């Protein structure tokens, strides 16, 4: 029996990331401009990779732990 491995989500659109994080799109764009959230551009699309999303969450957790 062959079992296929289905990878998790590799990236998010800004709208999907906003929905997943339960924050507004404008907040995401502010974080991108501030350099806290890294993105890739594919044409006009802005993609937040799974790795960038996890790094962003680690950054938020570290900031809160330091406060």
Backbone as a ProteinNet text record, in pm:
[ID]
protein_1_A
[PRIMARY]
XXXXXXXXXXXXXXXXXXXXXXXXXXXXXXXXXXXXXXXXXXXXXXXXXXXXXXXXXXXXXXXXXXX
[TERTIARY]
82.2	0	87.2	62	136.8	64.4	139.1	80.2	143.6	62.5	114.6	127.7	235.4	256.8	207.9	116.6	65.4	130	211.4	276.2	174.1	208.3	122.9	125.6	58.1	53.6	193.9	233.5	366.5	367.7	254	248.5	106	94	-35.3	-42.8	-158.3	-183.1	-200.6	-195.2	-215	-354.1	-454.4	-591	-603.5	-544.3	-554.1	-475.3	-357.8	-278.6	-353.9	-416.7	-495.8	-607.9	-673.3	-780.9	-727.6	-616.1	-558.2	-513.5	-461	-411	-519	-633.4	-743.9	-699.7	-626.9	-586	-618	-614.7	-648.7	-535.5	-573.6	-475.1	-383.6	-437.8	-354	-246	-276.7	-177	-66.2	-103.8	-3.6	87.4	29.5	112.2	203.1	157.3	242.5	360.6	335.5	441.6	541.2	491.4	579.3	667.8	607.4	684.8	788.9	755.8	847.9	959.7	947.1	1049.6	1035.2	926.1	905.4	847.4	780.2	720.1	776.3	845.6	910.4	813.4	818.8	729.2	804.9	740.5	788.8	688.8	736.5	647.9	652.6	537.6	524.6	431.3	490.3	411	353.9	224.8	159.7	121.1	133.9	93.4	198.3	153.2	238.8	215.2	322.1	311.3	391.2	329	394.4	419.2	545.9	576.7	546.1	532.4	509.3	623.3	746	862.8	856.4	820.1	810	700.5	590.6	480.9	526.4	597.7	647.1	750.7	837.9	937.5	870.9	766.7	692.8	630.4	572	512.6	619.3	735.6	845.6	890.7	897.4	933.9	833.9	706.8	603.5	614.6	636.8	648.9	770.7	882.7	1005.2	985.5	918.4	893.5	804.7	705	615	685.2	774.5	847.6	944.1	997.6	1092.8	1023.7	894.8	821.6	787.7
-117.6	0	124.7	212.3	337.2	446.2	514.6	622	753.1	844.1	972	1067.7	1143.7	1245.3	1378.2	1439.3	1568.8	1676.4	1763.8	1866.1	1965.4	2027	2131.1	2253.6	2354.8	2479.6	2536.4	2574.6	2631	2782.6	2845.4	2990.3	3040.7	3166.9	3231.2	3359.9	3390.8	3525.4	3615	3744.1	3836.4	3816.1	3800	3781.1	3653.3	3545.7	3417.8	3422.5	3488.7	3502.1	3587.9	3694.8	3780.9	3700.9	3617.9	3534.8	3433.7	3370.3	3270.2	3332.2	3454.5	3521.9	3603.3	3620.2	3700.6	3844.7	3900	4040.3	4101.7	4233	4302.1	4302.5	4317.1	4323.3	4443.6	4556	4675.5	4650.4	4574.7	4540.8	4456.6	4364.5	4281.1	4366.8	4458.1	4544.3	4634.8	4678.4	4756.2	4672.4	4547.4	4457.7	4428.5	4417.4	4397.2	4520	4639	4763.9	4781.1	4737.5	4749.2	4645.4	4548	4445	4329.8	4326.4	4220.9	4094	4108.8	3996.1	3993.7	3887	3874	3813.4	3863.2	3814.5	3791.2	3720.1	3701.7	3768.3	3822.8	3880	3789.3	3753.5	3677.5	3760.4	3837	3933.4	4034.2	4053.2	4146	4079.3	3948	3874.7	3885.1	3898.1	3895.6	3764	3687.8	3555.6	3553.4	3504.4	3484.4	3334.4	3295	3152.5	3097.2	2967.6	2900.6	2931.7	2931.6	2961.3	3104.2	3199.4	3339.4	3356.3	3285.2	3292.4	3241.1	3128.2	3071.9	3163.3	3222.5	3315.7	3438.8	3486.5	3601.9	3569.5	3451.8	3412.8	3398.7	3346.3	3336.6	3475	3568.7	3706.2	3767.8	3750.3	3803.1	3742.3	3611.1	3542.4	3591.6	3610.3	3658.4	3800.1	3885	4021.5	4023.7	3938.4	3934.1	3876.7	3781.8	3722.9	3824.7	3912.9	4012.8	4131.1	4145.6	4261.5	4242.5
0	0	0	-93.2	-102.3	-24.8	59.7	137.4	94.5	38.8	-7	110.7	105.5	208.5	154.4	224.5	183.3	270.3	209	289.9	344.2	455	510.3	420.9	462.1	385.2	375.3	254.8	232.4	244.9	222.3	230	241.2	275.1	296.7	216.8	164.3	113.1	235.5	214.2	326.2	386.7	302.2	351.2	433.8	386.1	458.6	589.5	587.4	709.6	811	764.2	853.2	918.1	839.3	892.4	993.7	960.9	1050.4	1182.5	1176.6	1296.3	1367.6	1302.4	1355.2	1380	1281.9	1285.2	1149.5	1143.5	1020.1	918.7	791.9	684.2	701.1	748.2	766	870.3	974.1	1075.2	1013.2	926.6	860.4	774.2	696.2	611.9	696	813.2	903.8	951	985.3	1030.8	918.3	796.3	680.8	661.3	662.9	645.7	756.4	877.1	990.5	983.3	892.5	878	975.9	1047.9	1147.1	1085.5	971.6	901.8	760.2	727.3	596.3	496.4	372.8	268.3	138.5	49.2	-87.3	-179.8	-288.3	-389.3	-511.4	-561.2	-684.5	-771.9	-861.9	-937.3	-839.6	-844.1	-751.4	-619.3	-612	-491.8	-382.7	-261	-143.8	-73.1	-55.8	5.5	135.8	240.5	369.2	380	376.3	381.8	520.1	526.9	655	751.8	701	784.7	836.9	751.6	793.6	898.5	881.6	978.9	1115.2	1114.9	1241.3	1306	1225.3	1278.8	1338.8	1275.9	1326.6	1462.6	1474.4	1602.2	1710.8	1676.3	1772.7	1817.4	1723.2	1755.2	1852.8	1825.7	1916.3	2054.4	2060.6	2190	2266.3	2196.4	2261.2	2313.5	2238.2	2282.7	2406.8	2408.6	2523.8	2646.4	2625.5	2737.2	2797	2712.8	2759.3	2827.4	2803.9	2860.8	3006.7
[MASK]
+++++++++++++++++++++++++++++++++++++++++++++++++++++++++++++++++++

